Amino acid sequence: MNAENIPVEEIIEEKQIIGRATNGMEITIDREKCIYSMYDPKGCRRCLQICSPKVFATRPEQKRDFSGPKETRTDPTKWILVIPWPDLCNLCAACLKECPKDAITIRVNGKKLSVSK
Amino acid sequence: MCHWCTEHAGRGERWYTTYENFLFHKIFPTTTEQEEAKKKIVDTFADTEWRYSQPQYIRNKEFLINRTQLGFGSQIITREETKRILDLAFEATEREDSIVVVGHCPCRLVLDGIRDYCCVGFGMPVTMSMEVSYGRLPKEGLTEFGGAEWRELRHELRKGAKVPLKREEVDELLDDWEKRGLWHLVMSRGRMPLIEAICNCERRYCTYWRNREFSGVKEYCLKGHYVSRIDPLECTQCGSCLEVCEFGAISYSKIADTVDIDVTKCFGCGLCLSVCPHNAISLVPREEIPAARHLW
């Protein structure tokens, strides 16, 4: 696989998280529908676990910074889903089938990818 | 001998079986160097999860090459070698203010959202970012760089943990992980000769292996010092080694009815050796095989 210095666009907005691949494919997670939670044992993380090329990842919402006093530091228990490697997606649509809230949408050149559940 | 052994070890030893490489105060002798190293630990360890989910992390070849020059690297080892490493690590805890702990794997946490407690860490740096499940609580001096922030959270997660961690318990855990089909990796994270952890990885999650595979920088995950070899007279073609090999080195030929190991693909993790029911597989040092001698 040629993975040399591909420019990646990873957009984290208030309502959605978008990962745009170089070939025009776009993955979107609706943050209002998504029920992902790192510290909740009932929290859903099925898209992370079903995806074999590992397109999705997770991380703390804000970078931890220990330089300031303790009151100003960010909450380390807040985590978000991100789509850092959309180029690895092979369009198997397993995440669309697995998502219980239909929060994920995949668009190829503007056309929505749909699956029958 | 890989190039790290010639650089960081002497007297025919390997770089991960040299006792000095386990001692933080030997590698950073002066106080200014120690302070700098500790500052670097804050930068690199407090944000492990953040870093691994960055798009440039496996994509940008130049970024990854620059990181290996900073002293990142790992090598695959066999189960026998982990015993020697653990001996030295426990010896180092008596010599200086150091610990051996079992914590969660950050790669699995980032890529799969699971907390899998299967990383053995040595020395001071590991307590910074890990939520420790087994191990002695660090002393006061160890936690001043970021570790103290996590102590309350860690304390809740640590309920039911065994304190202190014994040598035999780590051995038991390593045997369990070997049964799960995880291979072992000795690694240094940013301070090259200092040995900091034994990772127990799968191909699916291991960030270091992914870095090697995506960027082509071999230093991220060097092959081990051994290569597997099959004794064709003992082998019954049961296929248990075929299932366990994650590097695609073992193949079965239907015409000849034999199992072969490709020495150019073998990483020398020794998993096939542990699952073979007929003891048909043995480990041969890499220097003895001319075809694989320079393949790291």
Chai-1 contact restraints between the chains, C-beta under 6 A:
chainA,res_idxA,chainB,res_idxB,connection_type,confidence,min_distance_angstrom,max_distance_angstrom,comment,restraint_id
A,A3,B,R59,contact,1.0,0.0,6.0,A-B,restraint_1
A,A3,B,F214,contact,1.0,0.0,6.0,A-B,restraint_2
A,E4,B,K61,contact,1.0,0.0,6.0,A-B,restraint_3
A,N5,B,N60,contact,1.0,0.0,6.0,A-B,restraint_4
A,I6,B,R59,contact,1.0,0.0,6.0,A-B,restraint_5
A,V8,B,P55,contact,1.0,0.0,6.0,A-B,restraint_6
A,E10,B,P55,contact,1.0,0.0,6.0,A-B,restraint_7
A,R45,B,G113,contact,1.0,0.0,6.0,A-B,restraint_8
A,L48,B,D112,contact,1.0,0.0,6.0,A-B,restraint_9
A,L48,B,G113,contact,1.0,0.0,6.0,A-B,restraint_10
A,Q49,B,D112,contact,1.0,0.0,6.0,A-B,restraint_11
A,K54,B,L111,contact,1.0,0.0,6.0,A-B,restraint_12
A,A57,B,S53,contact,1.0,0.0,6.0,A-B,restraint_13
A,A57,B,V110,contact,1.0,0.0,6.0,A-B,restraint_14
A,A57,B,L111,contact,1.0,0.0,6.0,A-B,restraint_15
A,T58,B,V110,contact,1.0,0.0,6.0,A-B,restraint_16
A,T58,B,G113,contact,1.0,0.0,6.0,A-B,restraint_17
A,R59,B,E49,contact,1.0,0.0,6.0,A-B,restraint_18
A,R59,B,W50,contact,1.0,0.0,6.0,A-B,restraint_19
A,R59,B,S53,contact,1.0,0.0,6.0,A-B,restraint_20
A,P60,B,E49,contact,1.0,0.0,6.0,A-B,restraint_21
A,K63,B,D47,contact,1.0,0.0,6.0,A-B,restraint_22
A,K63,B,W50,contact,1.0,0.0,6.0,A-B,restraint_23
A,R64,B,A46,contact,1.0,0.0,6.0,A-B,restraint_24
A,R64,B,D47,contact,1.0,0.0,6.0,A-B,restraint_25
A,F66,B,G146,contact,1.0,0.0,6.0,A-B,restraint_26
A,V82,B,S53,contact,1.0,0.0,6.0,A-B,restraint_27
A,P84,B,S53,contact,1.0,0.0,6.0,A-B,restraint_28
A,P84,B,P55,contact,1.0,0.0,6.0,A-B,restraint_29
